[in-house]
């Protein structure tokens, strides 16, 4: 019996040698972390995860046949710490690869680059006041005054040239009514045949026409360039640089590079500090701005651009006062223990999707889709 057992041993070893490689080849299930409330990168809508980063990861997992399970985390910082501690294999999102994060965490191949932006909200009444203030400037008054002065000079020349052909009747020649009529015709155009009959008089009328054309062009150019720019500047709340956020109530998501920027500004400033208002989601920041509970909203350029496309709060007009602040690469984050072979497969899939234009297409779709119903 013992001889029979020892005789079966090589056969059993051969069977195990064939079966074990197949079992070892089974792909492990990756633990994927996501953060809600960051549209258009990652958010939940009707219980389903959506967003640019989510769609990109789904394509990568499908392309490389990677099974995975999803877990939700309160903030990007906590999700990154979970990946560093091995609680999450892949942290999925539009995660900024900042210098301090690069020293602490392990990242995938970057799939896009984005900076920070500042969004402010003004009411239509505020914009109307800004427009009126921009109109009442010395430059515009000088343009209007120069035009009226030129027409007044041409009016005097016309009266002098036509004095012989329009003799005074009942003392009306030099009356204010006659002068105002000539001034009105030269300023507006219609009715010139009623005030001049001489060749020289017609020449003055043509000259007045040229003055009107040139003056109108100058006024339109000034209103288009200067006044529109001034209104936009006033609508932005005089925020010209990140340093102007000091002394204001600024909404940011906790654990983001936006919060780090505000803390850095407060640390390096000896004057007023920015009041950091933590937000559960980017959409909450828009609501707080409409209620005048915060003065500005700081976040990723892509996220705030997406927020601008959503339904505006009634009576308020949002705009981006600053864009492209500290542009950085964005990527996924890996756990230190994630096998190098698996990380390489994910990186190669990201590279292939970038090269084929899929990432650009996902970014375009993310900024044109409809309103998410849940944040």
C-alpha positions in Angstrom: 0.0 0.0 0.0 2.9 2.3 0.8 4.4 1.5 -2.5 1.2 2.5 -4.3 1.0 5.8 -2.4 4.6 6.7 -3.3 3.8 5.7 -6.9 0.9 8.1 -7.1 3.0 11.0 -5.7 4.6 12.1 -9.0 1.2 12.0 -10.7 -0.4 14.2 -8.0 2.5 16.6 -8.2 2.1 16.9 -12.0 -1.6 17.6 -11.6 -0.9 20.3 -9.0 1.8 21.8 -11.2 -0.7 22.2 -14.1 -3.6 23.5 -11.9 -1.7 26.0 -9.7 -0.4 28.3 -12.6 -4.0 28.7 -13.7 -5.1 29.7 -10.3 -2.2 32.0 -9.8 -3.0 33.7 -13.2 -6.4 34.8 -11.9 -6.3 38.6 -11.7 -6.7 40.0 -8.2 -9.6 42.3 -7.5 -8.4 45.9 -7.0 -9.8 48.1 -4.4 -10.6 51.5 -6.1 -11.3 54.6 -4.0 -13.5 57.5 -5.2 -14.6 60.9 -3.8 -18.1 62.2 -4.3 -19.0 65.9 -5.0 -16.3 66.7 -7.5 -18.0 67.1 -10.8 -17.2 66.7 -13.6 -14.3 64.4 -12.4 -16.2 62.1 -9.9 -19.7 62.3 -8.5 -22.7 60.1 -7.8 -25.9 60.6 -9.7 -28.9 58.5 -8.7 -26.5 56.1 -7.0 -24.3 55.6 -10.0 -20.7 56.9 -10.2 -20.1 59.3 -13.0 -17.4 61.7 -14.2 -14.4 62.1 -16.3 -12.0 60.2 -14.0 -14.6 57.5 -13.4 -15.2 57.0 -17.2 -11.5 56.9 -17.8 -10.9 54.3 -15.1 -13.8 52.2 -16.5 -12.2 52.2 -19.9 -8.8 51.3 -18.5 -10.3 48.4 -16.5 -12.2 47.2 -19.5 -9.2 47.4 -21.8 -6.9 45.6 -19.3 -9.7 43.3 -18.0 -9.0 44.4 -14.4 -11.7 43.4 -11.8 -12.3 45.9 -9.0 -14.5 47.0 -6.2 -15.3 50.7 -5.3 -15.2 52.4 -1.9 -16.1 56.0 -1.2 -13.9 58.4 0.8 -14.8 61.8 2.4 -12.0 63.8 0.9 -9.1 63.5 -1.5 -6.6 63.8 1.4 -8.2 60.8 3.2 -8.3 58.8 0.0 -4.6 59.5 -0.7 -3.7 58.5 2.8 -5.7 55.3 2.4 -3.7 54.5 -0.8 -0.5 55.1 1.1 -1.5 52.8 3.9 -2.6 50.1 1.5 -6.3 50.4 2.2 -6.9 51.3 -1.4 -5.1 50.0 -4.4 -6.0 52.8 -6.9 -7.3 56.2 -5.9 -9.3 57.5 -8.9 -10.0 61.1 -9.5 -8.5 64.3 -11.0 -5.8 64.3 -8.4 -3.2 67.1 -8.7 0.4 65.9 -8.6 1.8 68.7 -6.5 5.4 68.6 -5.3 4.5 67.8 -1.7 2.2 65.0 -2.9 4.8 63.6 -5.3 7.2 63.1 -2.3 4.5 61.3 -0.3 2.4 59.3 -2.7 2.8 57.0 -5.8 1.1 58.3 -8.9 0.1 56.9 -12.3 0.9 58.3 -15.6 -0.8 61.8 -15.8 -3.8 62.0 -18.1 -4.3 65.8 -18.1 -3.1 69.1 -16.8 -5.2 71.7 -15.0 -4.9 74.7 -12.8 -6.9 76.4 -10.1 -9.6 79.1 -10.7 -11.6 81.6 -8.6 -15.3 82.0 -9.2 -17.2 85.0 -8.0 -20.9 85.8 -8.3 -22.5 89.2 -8.8 -26.2 90.2 -9.0 -27.6 91.9 -12.0 -28.0 95.0 -10.0 -24.3 95.0 -9.2 -23.5 94.6 -12.8 -25.7 97.5 -13.7 -24.0 99.7 -11.2 -20.6 98.6 -12.6 -21.7 99.4 -16.1 -22.9 102.9 -15.1 -19.7 103.5 -13.2 -17.6 102.4 -16.2 -19.6 104.8 -18.5 -19.0 107.8 -16.3 -15.3 108.0 -17.0 -13.2 111.1 -18.1 -12.3 109.4 -21.4 -15.8 108.8 -22.5 -16.8 112.3 -21.5 -13.9 113.7 -23.5 -15.0 111.8 -26.6 -18.5 113.1 -26.3 -17.4 116.6 -25.6 -15.1 116.6 -28.6 -17.9 115.4 -30.8 -20.3 118.1 -29.6 -17.7 120.8 -29.9 -16.9 119.8 -33.5 -20.6 119.9 -34.4 -20.9 123.3 -32.6 -18.0 124.7 -34.7 -19.6 123.4 -37.9 -22.9 124.9 -36.9 -21.3 128.3 -36.6 -19.6 127.9 -40.0 -22.9 126.9 -41.6 -24.8 129.9 -40.1 -22.1 132.2 -41.4 -22.1 130.7 -44.9 -25.8 130.6 -45.3 -26.6 134.0 -43.9 -27.1 135.5 -47.3 -29.4 132.7 -48.6 -31.5 132.5 -45.4 -32.3 136.2 -44.6 -33.8 136.9 -41.3 -37.6 137.0 -41.0 -39.2 138.4 -37.9 -35.8 138.3 -36.2 -35.6 134.5 -36.3 -32.1 134.3 -38.1 -30.1 134.5 -34.9 -32.8 133.0 -32.7 -31.9 130.0 -30.5 -34.5 127.9 -32.3 -32.8 128.4 -35.7 -29.4 127.7 -34.2 -30.6 124.5 -32.4 -32.2 123.3 -35.7 -28.9 123.6 -37.6 -27.0 121.9 -34.7 -29.5 119.1 -34.7 -29.4 118.5 -38.4 -25.6 118.4 -38.5 -25.5 116.1 -35.5 -28.0 113.6 -36.7 -28.0 113.9 -40.5 -31.6 114.0 -41.9 -32.8 117.4 -43.1 -29.6 118.9 -44.4 -31.3 120.1 -47.5 -33.4 122.5 -45.4 -30.5 124.3 -43.9 -28.0 124.8 -46.8 -28.3 125.8 -50.4 -24.7 126.8 -51.3 -21.8 124.5 -52.4 -19.8 125.5 -49.4 -22.7 124.7 -47.1 -23.0 121.3 -48.7 -19.3 120.8 -48.0 -19.8 121.6 -44.4 -22.7 119.0 -44.3 -20.3 116.4 -45.8 -17.7 117.3 -43.2 -20.3 116.9 -40.4 -21.1 113.4 -41.8 -17.4 112.4 -41.6 -17.2 113.7 -38.1 -20.3 111.6 -37.1 -18.7 108.5 -38.7 -15.4 108.9 -37.0 -16.9 109.7 -33.7 -19.3 106.8 -33.8 -16.4 104.4 -34.6 -14.3 105.8 -31.7 -17.3 105.5 -29.3 -18.1 101.9 -30.3 -14.5 100.9 -30.0 -14.2 102.5 -26.6 -17.4 100.9 -25.3 -16.5 97.5 -26.7 -13.0 97.3 -25.3 -12.7 99.6 -22.4 -16.2 99.6 -20.8 -16.7 95.8 -21.3 -13.3 95.1 -19.8 -14.0 97.5 -16.9 -17.3 95.8 -16.2 -15.8 92.4 -16.2 -13.1 93.6 -13.9 -15.6 95.1 -11.5 -17.7 92.0 -11.7 -14.7 89.9 -10.6 -14.7 91.8 -7.3 -11.3 93.3 -7.9 -9.6 89.9 -7.6 -6.5 90.2 -9.8 -4.3 87.5 -8.1 -4.6 84.8 -5.5 -3.2 87.3 -2.9 -6.4 89.3 -3.3 -8.3 86.4 -1.6 -6.9 87.6 1.7 -9.6 89.1 3.9 -12.4 87.3 2.1 -14.5 84.3 2.8 -13.4 81.6 0.4 -15.1 78.2 -0.1 -12.8 75.2 -0.8 -13.1 71.4 -0.6 -11.2 69.9 2.3 -8.0 68.1 1.6 -7.4 69.7 -1.8 -4.6 71.8 -3.3 -7.0 74.7 -3.2 -7.1 74.5 0.6 -3.3 74.2 0.7 -3.0 77.4 -1.3 -5.2 79.3 1.0 -3.3 78.0 4.1 -0.1 79.0 2.4 -1.4 82.5 1.7 -2.5 82.9 5.3 0.9 81.7 6.6 2.9 84.1 4.4 0.6 87.1 5.1 1.1 89.6 7.9 -2.2 91.3 7.1 -5.8 90.0 6.8 -6.3 86.3 6.5 -8.5 84.5 4.1 -11.4 82.8 5.9 -11.5 79.1 4.8 -15.0 77.8 4.4 -15.0 74.0 4.0 -17.4 72.6 1.4 -18.9 69.1 1.0 -19.1 69.6 -2.8 -18.3 72.1 -5.5 -22.1 72.5 -6.1 -22.5 73.6 -2.4 -20.0 76.5 -3.1 -22.2 77.9 -5.9 -25.3 77.8 -3.5 -23.3 79.6 -0.8 -22.2 82.3 -3.2 -25.8 82.9 -4.3 -26.7 83.3 -0.6 -23.8 85.7 -0.1 -22.3 83.5 2.6 -18.9 83.3 0.8 -17.2 85.9 -1.3 -15.3 83.5 -3.7 -15.0 79.9 -4.6 -11.6 78.3 -5.2 -11.2 75.0 -7.1 -10.0 73.2 -10.1 -10.4 75.2 -13.4 -12.3 72.2 -14.9 -14.7 71.9 -12.0 -15.5 75.6 -11.9 -15.9 75.8 -15.7 -18.4 72.9 -15.3 -20.2 74.7 -12.5 -20.6 77.7 -14.8 -22.5 75.6 -17.3 -25.1 74.5 -14.7 -28.3 76.4 -14.0 -27.4 79.9 -12.6 -28.9 80.9 -9.3 -31.8 83.2 -9.9 -30.7 86.9 -10.0 -27.0 86.1 -9.9 -24.3 85.8 -12.6 -21.2 83.7 -11.9 -17.9 84.3 -13.6 -14.3 83.2 -13.3 -12.2 86.0 -11.9 -8.9 84.0 -12.2 -7.9 81.0 -14.2 -4.9 78.8 -14.7 -3.4 79.3 -11.2 -0.5 76.9 -10.6 -1.2 74.4 -13.4 -0.3 70.9 -12.4 -0.5 67.4 -13.9 -3.5 65.2 -12.7 -3.3 61.5 -12.3 -4.5 58.5 -10.3 -2.7 57.4 -7.1 -1.3 53.9 -6.5 -0.8 52.0 -3.2 2.9 51.3 -2.6 2.2 47.5 -2.6 0.5 47.5 -6.0 2.5 45.2 -8.2 4.7 47.0 -10.7 3.2 44.9 -13.5 -0.3 46.0 -12.7 0.7 49.6 -12.5 2.5 49.4 -15.9 -0.6 47.9 -17.5 -2.7 50.8 -16.2 -0.2 53.4 -17.3 0.0 51.8 -20.8 -3.8 51.9 -21.1 -3.9 55.6 -20.0 -1.2 56.4 -22.6 -3.1 54.5 -25.3 -6.3 56.3 -24.4 -4.6 59.7 -24.5 -3.0 59.0 -27.8 -6.2 57.9 -29.4 -8.0 61.1 -28.2 -10.3 59.4 -25.8 -9.2 61.5 -22.8 -9.8 64.7 -24.7 -13.2 63.4 -25.8 -14.1 62.5 -22.2 -13.0 66.0 -21.0 -15.2 67.6 -23.7 -18.2 65.5 -22.8 -17.7 66.2 -19.1 -18.0 69.9 -19.6 -21.0 69.8 -21.9 -23.3 67.3 -20.3 -26.5 68.2 -18.4 -26.9 69.0 -14.7 -26.2 66.3 -12.3 -29.1 65.6 -10.1 -27.2 64.7 -7.0 -24.1 66.0 -5.5 
